[in-house]
Amino acid sequence: MHEQRQRADALRNADKIIRAAIAVLRESGPEVSLDEIARHAGIGIATVYRRFGDRDGVIRAAFQTYFAEEVEPLVLATSGATDAGRALAEALSGTVDTLVTHHGLLKAARESGAFTVDIAERFIGPLGIVLDRAQRHGQVRADLVVRDLAAILVMVLATVHPSDPGHDDSRRYLALLLSGLRPSADELPPPSAHRLRPGGAPAQGPPWPA
């Protein structure tokens, strides 16, 4: 019983730290310190280090939580759509819309290696079903794979910057890249067979521990 209570306390503390990181990054921007996150969470800094290792570990956990709660529902909502091509575009647009509003978390996630094509691919994997339907209906290129959609997200979100509060750039470049999904007789070159682990080391297979 004591061990179960300790485990439950550890999970609660981890969740407090993650929620604090998301909130503080929104309020204070990407340069927020680990001490500030710990203060906001009401958790001792030693507990933060013990649970997450370092600031990058906190950022990675915060970004993955945000992605799971805000982006995955958008992706899963497309599964029953009658117009697969439109659902695909709306899922990507919705993902960009929610992430551009959280510039602090987004920038910190890029700097910590928490937001890469490989990680985006993991979270939007369910779009593969919709992509397959759109391809069968001739709405998008036949040679697209889910990783291409993940790369579109990463490329578009790389254009987000504080001096563009209306997010005009991200809307423009998303529209440009979505236009490249249309059916074409031109074949795409094959993608790389390699994936990147956090920190940049190449690897085969899943890029991130489950």
GROMACS elastic network, one bead per residue, 0.5 to 0.9 nm:
[ bonds ]
;  ai    aj funct       b0    kb
    1     4     6  0.50802   500
    1     5     6  0.62493   500
    1     6     6  0.86740   500
    2     5     6  0.51124   500
    2     6     6  0.62455   500
    2     7     6  0.86634   500
    3     6     6  0.50501   500
    3     7     6  0.61714   500
    3     8     6  0.86095   500
    4     7     6  0.50479   500
    4     8     6  0.61346   500
    4     9     6  0.85649   500
    5     8     6  0.50480   500
    5     9     6  0.60880   500
    5    10     6  0.85346   500
    6     9     6  0.50524   500
    6    10     6  0.61121   500
    6    11     6  0.86530   500
    7    10     6  0.50514   500
    7    11     6  0.62650   500
    7    12     6  0.86600   500
    8    11     6  0.51464   500
    8    12     6  0.62052   500
    8    13     6  0.86252   500
    9    12     6  0.50623   500
    9    13     6  0.61053   500
    9    14     6  0.85501   500
   10    13     6  0.51140   500
   10    14     6  0.61319   500
   10    15     6  0.86246   500
   10    51     6  0.82094   500
   11    14     6  0.50663   500
   11    15     6  0.61922   500
   11    16     6  0.86443   500
   12    15     6  0.51216   500
   12    16     6  0.62065   500
   12    17     6  0.86978   500
   13    16     6  0.50374   500
   13    17     6  0.62391   500
   13    18     6  0.86645   500
   13    41     6  0.82058   500
   13    43     6  0.71563   500
   13    47     6  0.83210   500
   13    48     6  0.85659   500
   13    51     6  0.88400   500
   14    17     6  0.51588   500
   14    18     6  0.62406   500
   14    19     6  0.86516   500
   14    47     6  0.89125   500
   14    48     6  0.78361   500
   14    51     6  0.69770   500
   14    52     6  0.83653   500
   15    18     6  0.50785   500
   15    19     6  0.60678   500
   15    20     6  0.84189   500
   16    19     6  0.51713   500
   16    20     6  0.59889   500
   16    21     6  0.85404   500
   16    40     6  0.88297   500
   16    41     6  0.54427   500
   16    42     6  0.80566   500
   16    43     6  0.79989   500
   17    20     6  0.50605   500
   17    21     6  0.61230   500
   17    22     6  0.87108   500
   17    37     6  0.68900   500
   17    38     6  0.65800   500
   17    40     6  0.80919   500
   17    41     6  0.52906   500
   17    42     6  0.83369   500
   17    43     6  0.73395   500
   17    48     6  0.72702   500
   17    58     6  0.76258   500
   17    62     6  0.84125   500
   18    21     6  0.51069   500
   18    22     6  0.63272   500
   18    23     6  0.86993   500
   18    37     6  0.86635   500
   18    41     6  0.83207   500
   18    58     6  0.66907   500
   18    59     6  0.79849   500
   18    61     6  0.65735   500
   18    63     6  0.86648   500
   18    65     6  0.77137   500
   19    22     6  0.52132   500
   19    23     6  0.62066   500
   19    24     6  0.85803   500
   19    41     6  0.76114   500
   19    62     6  0.71528   500
   19    65     6  0.88175   500
   20    23     6  0.51253   500
   20    24     6  0.59269   500
   20    25     6  0.83258   500
   20    37     6  0.57758   500
   20    38     6  0.75670   500
   20    39     6  0.86334   500
   20    40     6  0.57027   500
   20    41     6  0.51468   500
   20    42     6  0.89183   500
   20    62     6  0.87850   500
   21    24     6  0.52468   500
   21    25     6  0.58896   500
   21    26     6  0.84335   500
   21    32     6  0.86940   500
   21    34     6  0.85002   500
   21    36     6  0.87560   500
   21    37     6  0.54296   500
   21    38     6  0.83145   500
   21    40     6  0.81336   500
   21    41     6  0.80842   500
   21    58     6  0.72855   500
   21    59     6  0.71288   500
   21    62     6  0.63634   500
   21   105     6  0.83635   500
   22    25     6  0.53846   500
   22    26     6  0.63076   500
   22    27     6  0.88048   500
   22    37     6  0.89553   500
   22    59     6  0.83716   500
   22    62     6  0.60090   500
   22    63     6  0.77386   500
   22    66     6  0.76787   500
   22   102     6  0.87891   500
   22   104     6  0.87485   500
   22   105     6  0.66719   500
   23    26     6  0.52148   500
   23    27     6  0.62647   500
   23    28     6  0.85297   500
   23    37     6  0.88210   500
   23    40     6  0.87390   500
   24    28     6  0.55844   500
   24    29     6  0.73125   500
   24    30     6  0.88263   500
   24    32     6  0.71785   500
   24    36     6  0.79027   500
   24    37     6  0.65912   500
   24    40     6  0.75380   500
   24   104     6  0.87009   500
   24   105     6  0.89529   500
   25    28     6  0.53426   500
   25    30     6  0.56392   500
   25    31     6  0.79211   500
   25    32     6  0.64551   500
   25    37     6  0.86264   500
   25   102     6  0.79731   500
   25   103     6  0.82855   500
   25   104     6  0.50271   500
   25   105     6  0.54538   500
   25   108     6  0.81807   500
   26    29     6  0.58569   500
   26    30     6  0.81000   500
   26   101     6  0.86032   500
   26   102     6  0.58818   500
   26   103     6  0.72299   500
   26   104     6  0.55358   500
   26   105     6  0.66094   500
   27   104     6  0.80689   500
   28    31     6  0.76033   500
   28    32     6  0.63324   500
   28   104     6  0.74982   500
   29    32     6  0.62255   500
   29   102     6  0.89360   500
   29   103     6  0.73751   500
   29   105     6  0.74014   500
   29   107     6  0.85743   500
   29   108     6  0.84276   500
   30    33     6  0.87764   500
   30   103     6  0.77146   500
   30   105     6  0.61665   500
   30   106     6  0.79945   500
   30   107     6  0.60669   500
   30   108     6  0.50146   500
   30   109     6  0.86322   500
   31   104     6  0.79617   500
   31   108     6  0.75135   500
   32    35     6  0.84449   500
   32    36     6  0.66572   500
   32    37     6  0.74236   500
   32   104     6  0.88650   500
   33    36     6  0.52522   500
   33    37     6  0.65255   500
   33    38     6  0.87825   500
   33    55     6  0.77561   500
   34    37     6  0.50426   500
   34    38     6  0.61647   500
   34    39     6  0.86282   500
   34    45     6  0.77130   500
   34    48     6  0.83066   500
   34    54     6  0.79846   500
   34    55     6  0.56835   500
   34    58     6  0.82731   500
   35    38     6  0.50697   500
   35    39     6  0.61606   500
   35    40     6  0.86101   500
   35    44     6  0.86892   500
   35    45     6  0.63913   500
   36    39     6  0.50714   500
   36    40     6  0.61419   500
   36    41     6  0.85664   500
   37    40     6  0.51526   500
   37    41     6  0.61968   500
   37    42     6  0.86150   500
   37    43     6  0.87102   500
   37    45     6  0.88219   500
   38    41     6  0.50714   500
   38    42     6  0.60682   500
   38    43     6  0.52378   500
   38    44     6  0.61702   500
   38    45     6  0.56765   500
   38    47     6  0.87319   500
   38    48     6  0.68236   500
   39    42     6  0.50065   500
   39    43     6  0.63661   500
   39    44     6  0.74413   500
   39    45     6  0.80573   500
   40    43     6  0.78426   500
   41    44     6  0.85981   500
   43    46     6  0.84000   500
   43    47     6  0.67352   500
   43    48     6  0.71663   500
   44    47     6  0.54139   500
   44    48     6  0.66803   500
   45    48     6  0.50116   500
   45    49     6  0.63443   500
   45    50     6  0.85889   500
   46    49     6  0.51859   500
   46    50     6  0.60796   500
   46    51     6  0.85875   500
   47    51     6  0.60463   500
   47    52     6  0.84593   500
   48    51     6  0.52521   500
   48    52     6  0.59229   500
   48    53     6  0.73142   500
   48    54     6  0.76859   500
   48    55     6  0.86953   500
   48    58     6  0.80162   500
   49    52     6  0.53436   500
   49    54     6  0.55220   500
   49    55     6  0.80405   500
   49    57     6  0.88084   500
   49    58     6  0.88643   500
   50    53     6  0.57783   500
   50    54     6  0.84740   500
   51    54     6  0.86998   500
   51    57     6  0.87670   500
   51    58     6  0.87199   500
   52    55     6  0.75774   500
   52    56     6  0.82201   500
   52    58     6  0.56886   500
   52    61     6  0.81894   500
   53    56     6  0.80247   500
   53    57     6  0.59289   500
   53    58     6  0.78967   500
   54    57     6  0.52605   500
   54    58     6  0.66542   500
   54    59     6  0.89250   500
   55    58     6  0.51381   500
   55    59     6  0.62622   500
   55    60     6  0.86430   500
   55   112     6  0.85391   500
   56    60     6  0.60452   500
   56    61     6  0.85610   500
   56   108     6  0.84368   500
   56   109     6  0.81491   500
   56   111     6  0.85526   500
   56   112     6  0.52664   500
   56   113     6  0.80778   500
   56   114     6  0.80937   500
   57    60     6  0.51694   500
   57    61     6  0.62587   500
   57    62     6  0.85939   500
   57   112     6  0.81715   500
   57   114     6  0.88037   500
   58    61     6  0.51922   500
   58    62     6  0.60618   500
   58    63     6  0.85449   500
   59    62     6  0.50340   500
   59    63     6  0.59998   500
   59    64     6  0.84679   500
   59   105     6  0.76564   500
   59   108     6  0.68210   500
   59   109     6  0.60865   500
   59   112     6  0.70244   500
   59   114     6  0.72266   500
   60    63     6  0.52181   500
   60    64     6  0.61033   500
   60    65     6  0.85348   500
   60   108     6  0.88808   500
   60   109     6  0.64226   500
   60   112     6  0.71065   500
   60   113     6  0.76696   500
   60   115     6  0.81670   500
   61    64     6  0.52017   500
   61    65     6  0.61054   500
   61    66     6  0.85767   500
   61   114     6  0.83145   500
   62    65     6  0.51419   500
   62    66     6  0.61268   500
   62    67     6  0.85394   500
   62   105     6  0.81122   500
   62   109     6  0.86488   500
   63    66     6  0.50334   500
   63    67     6  0.59938   500
   63    68     6  0.84413   500
   63   105     6  0.68550   500
   63   106     6  0.77172   500
   63   108     6  0.88821   500
   63   109     6  0.64032   500
   63   114     6  0.68842   500
   63   115     6  0.78823   500
   64    67     6  0.50325   500
   64    68     6  0.59963   500
   64    69     6  0.85485   500
   64   114     6  0.77580   500
   64   115     6  0.87799   500
   64   119     6  0.88043   500
   64   123     6  0.87185   500
   65    68     6  0.50859   500
   65    69     6  0.61267   500
   65    70     6  0.84019   500
   66    69     6  0.52277   500
   66    70     6  0.57495   500
   66    71     6  0.75502   500
   67    70     6  0.53535   500
   67    72     6  0.65263   500
   67    95     6  0.88921   500
   67    99     6  0.85476   500
   67   120     6  0.87828   500
   67   123     6  0.74108   500
   68    71     6  0.58488   500
   68    72     6  0.51260   500
   68    73     6  0.76577   500
   68   123     6  0.72002   500
   69    72     6  0.62816   500
   69    73     6  0.68484   500
   70    73     6  0.63385   500
   70    74     6  0.72600   500
   70    95     6  0.80197   500
   70    98     6  0.72181   500
   70    99     6  0.86611   500
   71    74     6  0.52879   500
   71    75     6  0.64839   500
   71    76     6  0.88240   500
   71    91     6  0.85536   500
   71    94     6  0.79069   500
   71    95     6  0.56906   500
   71    98     6  0.76442   500
   71    99     6  0.85331   500
   71   123     6  0.79198   500
   71   124     6  0.80394   500
   72    75     6  0.50128   500
   72    76     6  0.60798   500
   72    77     6  0.84950   500
   72    95     6  0.87897   500
   72   123     6  0.64981   500
   72   124     6  0.67578   500
   72   126     6  0.86236   500
   73    76     6  0.50597   500
   73    77     6  0.59686   500
   73    78     6  0.88794   500
   74    77     6  0.52559   500
   74    78     6  0.69720   500
   74    90     6  0.86090   500
   74    91     6  0.58121   500
   74    92     6  0.86663   500
   74    94     6  0.68905   500
   74    95     6  0.71690   500
   75    78     6  0.57032   500
   75    79     6  0.76618   500
   75    88     6  0.85312   500
   75    91     6  0.57351   500
   75    92     6  0.83037   500
   75    94     6  0.89708   500
   75    95     6  0.83662   500
   75   123     6  0.85750   500
   75   124     6  0.62763   500
   75   125     6  0.84552   500
   75   126     6  0.66178   500
   75   127     6  0.61415   500
   76    79     6  0.57274   500
   76    80     6  0.87191   500
   76    91     6  0.89607   500
   76   124     6  0.86440   500
   76   126     6  0.65926   500
   76   127     6  0.75712   500
   77    80     6  0.70754   500
   77    81     6  0.78223   500
   77    87     6  0.87605   500
   77    91     6  0.83625   500
   78    81     6  0.52940   500
   78    82     6  0.89348   500
   78    84     6  0.77338   500
   78    87     6  0.56129   500
   78    88     6  0.72725   500
   78    90     6  0.85302   500
   78    91     6  0.70690   500
   78   126     6  0.88770   500
   78   127     6  0.75319   500
   78   130     6  0.69483   500
   79    82     6  0.89166   500
   79    84     6  0.85137   500
   79    87     6  0.85082   500
   79   126     6  0.79356   500
   79   127     6  0.76892   500
   79   129     6  0.71371   500
   79   130     6  0.62903   500
   80    84     6  0.86202   500
   80   130     6  0.85629   500
   81    84     6  0.59438   500
   81    86     6  0.85468   500
   81    87     6  0.62766   500
   81   130     6  0.81535   500
   82    86     6  0.88829   500
   82    87     6  0.81850   500
   83    86     6  0.55274   500
   83    87     6  0.61649   500
   83    88     6  0.87183   500
   83   133     6  0.88987   500
   83   134     6  0.77932   500
   84    88     6  0.60886   500
   84    89     6  0.87347   500
   84   130     6  0.55913   500
   84   131     6  0.70986   500
   84   132     6  0.86314   500
   84   133     6  0.60502   500
   84   135     6  0.86915   500
   84   137     6  0.82160   500
   84   139     6  0.79501   500
   85    88     6  0.52025   500
   85    89     6  0.65107   500
   85    90     6  0.87384   500
   85   130     6  0.77484   500
   85   131     6  0.75095   500
   85   133     6  0.80478   500
   85   134     6  0.50006   500
   85   135     6  0.82142   500
   85   137     6  0.84046   500
   85   138     6  0.88334   500
   85   139     6  0.55804   500
   85   140     6  0.68206   500
   86    89     6  0.51928   500
   86    90     6  0.61102   500
   86    91     6  0.85805   500
   86   134     6  0.86342   500
   86   139     6  0.87716   500
   87    90     6  0.50293   500
   87    91     6  0.60307   500
   87    92     6  0.86436   500
   87   130     6  0.75440   500
   87   134     6  0.89840   500
   88    91     6  0.52512   500
   88    92     6  0.64343   500
   88    93     6  0.86577   500
   88   127     6  0.72668   500
   88   130     6  0.66405   500
   88   131     6  0.68425   500
   88   134     6  0.80274   500
   89    92     6  0.52799   500
   89    93     6  0.60654   500
   89    94     6  0.84835   500
   89   178     6  0.70201   500
   90    94     6  0.58273   500
   90    95     6  0.83682   500
   91    94     6  0.51365   500
   91    95     6  0.61127   500
   91    96     6  0.86716   500
   91   127     6  0.83699   500
   92    95     6  0.51104   500
   92    96     6  0.62766   500
   92    97     6  0.86084   500
   92   149     6  0.77732   500
   92   150     6  0.88982   500
   92   152     6  0.83910   500
   92   153     6  0.70202   500
   92   174     6  0.84183   500
   92   178     6  0.89123   500
   93    96     6  0.51823   500
   93    97     6  0.60880   500
   93    98     6  0.87547   500
   93   153     6  0.89052   500
   93   171     6  0.82936   500
   93   174     6  0.74468   500
   93   175     6  0.89234   500
   94    98     6  0.62643   500
   94    99     6  0.86324   500
   95    98     6  0.54367   500
   95    99     6  0.62653   500
   95   100     6  0.86569   500
   95   153     6  0.78616   500
   96    99     6  0.52418   500
   96   100     6  0.59966   500
   96   101     6  0.87460   500
   96   153     6  0.68419   500
   96   156     6  0.76777   500
   96   157     6  0.68452   500
   96   170     6  0.77916   500
   96   171     6  0.85069   500
   96   174     6  0.83776   500
   97   100     6  0.55320   500
   97   101     6  0.67711   500
   97   167     6  0.88415   500
   97   170     6  0.89017   500
   97   171     6  0.87806   500
   98   101     6  0.56639   500
   98   102     6  0.72523   500
   99   102     6  0.53857   500
   99   103     6  0.70912   500
   99   105     6  0.84537   500
   99   106     6  0.67722   500
   99   157     6  0.78638   500
  100   103     6  0.56455   500
  100   106     6  0.75639   500
  100   157     6  0.71319   500
  100   160     6  0.66663   500
  100   161     6  0.88596   500
  100   167     6  0.73443   500
  100   170     6  0.82106   500
  101   104     6  0.87976   500
  101   106     6  0.89878   500
  101   167     6  0.89643   500
  102   105     6  0.56542   500
  102   106     6  0.61726   500
  102   107     6  0.87053   500
  103   107     6  0.59400   500
  103   108     6  0.83801   500
  103   160     6  0.75307   500
  103   161     6  0.75967   500
  103   162     6  0.75603   500
  104   107     6  0.53894   500
  104   108     6  0.61300   500
  104   109     6  0.84662   500
  105   108     6  0.51386   500
  105   109     6  0.59023   500
  105   110     6  0.85914   500
  106   109     6  0.51005   500
  106   110     6  0.62968   500
  106   111     6  0.87308   500
  106   115     6  0.77746   500
  106   157     6  0.82577   500
  107   110     6  0.51818   500
  107   111     6  0.62585   500
  107   112     6  0.86717   500
  107   115     6  0.89929   500
  107   158     6  0.88318   500
  107   160     6  0.89466   500
  108   111     6  0.51085   500
  108   112     6  0.61334   500
  108   113     6  0.85901   500
  108   114     6  0.82395   500
  109   112     6  0.51818   500
  109   113     6  0.60972   500
  109   115     6  0.54387   500
  109   116     6  0.88832   500
  110   113     6  0.52418   500
  110   114     6  0.58878   500
  110   115     6  0.50621   500
  110   116     6  0.72349   500
  110   158     6  0.88313   500
  111   114     6  0.75811   500
  111   115     6  0.83022   500
  112   115     6  0.78774   500
  112   198     6  0.84892   500
  112   199     6  0.82309   500
  113   116     6  0.65738   500
  113   197     6  0.89961   500
  113   198     6  0.58002   500
  113   199     6  0.63501   500
  113   200     6  0.80255   500
  114   119     6  0.72849   500
  114   198     6  0.71602   500
  115   118     6  0.81064   500
  115   119     6  0.60799   500
  115   120     6  0.67186   500
  115   154     6  0.76580   500
  116   119     6  0.52639   500
  116   120     6  0.61490   500
  116   121     6  0.84605   500
  116   150     6  0.84837   500
  116   151     6  0.82409   500
  116   154     6  0.67449   500
  116   196     6  0.84255   500
  116   198     6  0.86606   500
  117   120     6  0.51203   500
  117   121     6  0.59721   500
  117   122     6  0.86598   500
  117   147     6  0.70563   500
  117   148     6  0.86095   500
  117   149     6  0.89237   500
  117   150     6  0.54313   500
  117   151     6  0.52467   500
  117   152     6  0.86068   500
  117   153     6  0.80379   500
  117   154     6  0.62399   500
  117   195     6  0.88381   500
  117   196     6  0.87916   500
  118   121     6  0.50877   500
  118   122     6  0.64188   500
  118   147     6  0.74895   500
  118   150     6  0.75506   500
  118   151     6  0.84842   500
  118   195     6  0.65138   500
  118   196     6  0.68206   500
  118   197     6  0.83153   500
  118   206     6  0.81913   500
  118   207     6  0.61823   500
  118   208     6  0.82357   500
  119   122     6  0.51281   500
  119   123     6  0.66611   500
  119   124     6  0.89126   500
  119   150     6  0.83109   500
  119   207     6  0.69402   500
  119   208     6  0.70639   500
  120   123     6  0.53238   500
  120   124     6  0.62374   500
  120   125     6  0.83955   500
  120   147     6  0.82263   500
  120   149     6  0.87706   500
  120   150     6  0.52533   500
  120   151     6  0.78529   500
  120   153     6  0.76998   500
  120   154     6  0.76949   500
  121   124     6  0.53119   500
  121   125     6  0.57323   500
  121   146     6  0.65833   500
  121   147     6  0.54984   500
  121   148     6  0.85159   500
  121   149     6  0.76654   500
  121   150     6  0.50145   500
  121   151     6  0.80375   500
  122   125     6  0.54244   500
  122   126     6  0.88486   500
  122   147     6  0.88803   500
  122   150     6  0.86409   500
  122   206     6  0.82427   500
  122   207     6  0.83731   500
  122   208     6  0.84270   500
  123   126     6  0.77808   500
  123   150     6  0.88543   500
  124   127     6  0.56772   500
  124   128     6  0.79711   500
  124   146     6  0.76287   500
  124   147     6  0.89331   500
  124   149     6  0.83019   500
  124   150     6  0.71798   500
  125   128     6  0.57942   500
  125   129     6  0.85055   500
  125   146     6  0.65574   500
  125   147     6  0.84732   500
  125   150     6  0.89111   500
  126   129     6  0.60982   500
  126   130     6  0.76924   500
  126   146     6  0.87505   500
  127   130     6  0.51859   500
  127   131     6  0.60150   500
  127   132     6  0.85486   500
  127   146     6  0.69299   500
  127   149     6  0.87054   500
  128   132     6  0.60624   500
  128   133     6  0.86744   500
  128   145     6  0.74322   500
  128   146     6  0.56817   500
  129   132     6  0.51957   500
  129   133     6  0.64680   500
  129   134     6  0.87776   500
  130   133     6  0.51223   500
  130   134     6  0.61628   500
  130   135     6  0.85797   500
  131   134     6  0.50719   500
  131   135     6  0.61313   500
  131   136     6  0.86322   500
  131   140     6  0.79972   500
  131   144     6  0.80365   500
  131   145     6  0.77853   500
  131   146     6  0.75215   500
  132   135     6  0.51284   500
  132   136     6  0.62467   500
  132   137     6  0.86962   500
  132   142     6  0.86153   500
  132   145     6  0.88437   500
  133   136     6  0.50824   500
  133   137     6  0.62214   500
  133   138     6  0.86637   500
  133   139     6  0.87082   500
  134   137     6  0.51174   500
  134   138     6  0.62606   500
  134   139     6  0.51682   500
  134   140     6  0.59862   500
  134   141     6  0.86636   500
  134   142     6  0.88961   500
  135   138     6  0.50297   500
  135   139     6  0.58238   500
  135   140     6  0.53352   500
  135   141     6  0.63581   500
  135   142     6  0.54298   500
  135   143     6  0.85668   500
  135   144     6  0.83878   500
  135   183     6  0.85448   500
  136   139     6  0.76836   500
  136   140     6  0.86297   500
  136   142     6  0.79695   500
  137   140     6  0.80853   500
  138   141     6  0.73499   500
  138   142     6  0.76798   500
  138   182     6  0.86628   500
  138   183     6  0.68447   500
  139   142     6  0.88717   500
  139   181     6  0.84451   500
  139   182     6  0.65142   500
  139   183     6  0.65616   500
  140   143     6  0.87548   500
  140   144     6  0.78482   500
  140   180     6  0.87509   500
  140   181     6  0.52895   500
  140   184     6  0.82975   500
  141   144     6  0.58129   500
  141   180     6  0.84595   500
  141   181     6  0.56820   500
  141   182     6  0.54829   500
  141   184     6  0.60783   500
  141   185     6  0.85901   500
  142   145     6  0.87087   500
  142   183     6  0.69242   500
  142   184     6  0.83033   500
  143   187     6  0.72893   500
  143   188     6  0.69609   500
  144   147     6  0.81965   500
  144   148     6  0.63570   500
  144   149     6  0.81108   500
  144   181     6  0.77155   500
  144   188     6  0.83440   500
  145   148     6  0.54826   500
  145   149     6  0.71487   500
  146   149     6  0.51843   500
  146   150     6  0.64567   500
  146   151     6  0.87527   500
  147   151     6  0.61458   500
  147   152     6  0.86305   500
  147   191     6  0.87323   500
  148   151     6  0.50256   500
  148   152     6  0.62833   500
  148   153     6  0.88543   500
  148   191     6  0.87436   500
  149   152     6  0.50582   500
  149   153     6  0.65379   500
  149   154     6  0.89042   500
  150   153     6  0.52085   500
  150   154     6  0.64444   500
  150   155     6  0.87294   500
  151   154     6  0.50927   500
  151   155     6  0.60469   500
  151   156     6  0.84991   500
  152   155     6  0.51531   500
  152   156     6  0.60345   500
  152   157     6  0.84488   500
  152   174     6  0.75318   500
  152   177     6  0.67655   500
  152   178     6  0.82308   500
  153   156     6  0.52867   500
  153   157     6  0.60227   500
  153   158     6  0.84827   500
  153   174     6  0.80625   500
  154   157     6  0.52685   500
  154   158     6  0.61252   500
  155   158     6  0.51934   500
  155   159     6  0.71381   500
  155   173     6  0.84528   500
  155   174     6  0.86268   500
  156   159     6  0.56105   500
  156   160     6  0.74983   500
  156   169     6  0.83272   500
  156   170     6  0.55480   500
  156   171     6  0.81484   500
  156   172     6  0.88522   500
  156   173     6  0.59617   500
  156   174     6  0.57849   500
  156   177     6  0.82735   500
  157   160     6  0.53719   500
  157   161     6  0.89632   500
  157   170     6  0.65053   500
  157   174     6  0.88790   500
  158   161     6  0.81851   500
  158   170     6  0.83145   500
  159   167     6  0.88475   500
  159   169     6  0.63225   500
  159   170     6  0.58413   500
  159   173     6  0.80450   500
  160   163     6  0.87330   500
  160   164     6  0.72397   500
  160   165     6  0.88417   500
  160   167     6  0.67815   500
  160   168     6  0.89283   500
  160   169     6  0.69940   500
  160   170     6  0.60950   500
  161   164     6  0.57354   500
  161   165     6  0.77096   500
  161   167     6  0.80545   500
  161   169     6  0.87880   500
  162   165     6  0.59981   500
  162   167     6  0.88870   500
  163   166     6  0.87964   500
  163   167     6  0.89831   500
  164   167     6  0.53424   500
  164   168     6  0.66921   500
  164   169     6  0.73184   500
  165   168     6  0.79660   500
  166   169     6  0.84189   500
  167   170     6  0.54596   500
  167   171     6  0.63918   500
  167   172     6  0.87104   500
  168   171     6  0.52439   500
  168   172     6  0.61219   500
  168   173     6  0.87004   500
  169   172     6  0.51051   500
  169   173     6  0.61513   500
  169   174     6  0.84032   500
  170   173     6  0.53198   500
  170   174     6  0.59213   500
  170   175     6  0.84974   500
  171   174     6  0.52076   500
  171   175     6  0.61916   500
  171   176     6  0.86290   500
  172   175     6  0.52711   500
  172   176     6  0.62636   500
  172   177     6  0.87875   500
  173   177     6  0.60641   500
  173   178     6  0.83772   500
  174   177     6  0.51696   500
  174   178     6  0.59587   500
  174   179     6  0.85179   500
  175   178     6  0.50961   500
  175   179     6  0.61996   500
  175   180     6  0.88633   500
  176   179     6  0.52969   500
  176   180     6  0.68401   500
  177   180     6  0.51206   500
  177   181     6  0.70611   500
  178   181     6  0.53163   500
  178   182     6  0.75820   500
  179   182     6  0.58578   500
  180   183     6  0.82177   500
  180   184     6  0.86736   500
  181   184     6  0.83650   500
  183   186     6  0.88335   500
  184   187     6  0.75672   500
  187   190     6  0.89574   500
  188   191     6  0.86111   500
  190   193     6  0.87326   500
  191   194     6  0.86929   500
  192   195     6  0.78295   500
  193   204     6  0.75196   500
  194   202     6  0.61299   500
  194   203     6  0.59395   500
  194   204     6  0.56959   500
  194   205     6  0.81219   500
  195   201     6  0.83712   500
  195   202     6  0.55836   500
  195   203     6  0.51843   500
  195   204     6  0.58392   500
  195   205     6  0.69660   500
  195   206     6  0.76454   500
  195   207     6  0.62245   500
  196   199     6  0.78433   500
  196   200     6  0.54329   500
  196   201     6  0.54859   500
  196   203     6  0.56344   500
  196   204     6  0.81212   500
  196   206     6  0.88832   500
  196   207     6  0.59099   500
  196   208     6  0.88640   500
  197   200     6  0.55968   500
  197   201     6  0.51899   500
  197   202     6  0.60462   500
  197   203     6  0.62601   500
  197   206     6  0.83431   500
  197   208     6  0.65201   500
  198   201     6  0.69514   500
  198   207     6  0.73588   500
  198   208     6  0.72932   500
  202   207     6  0.88022   500
  203   206     6  0.79906   500
  203   207     6  0.70553   500
  204   207     6  0.77747   500
  206   209     6  0.73485   500
  206   210     6  0.87692   500
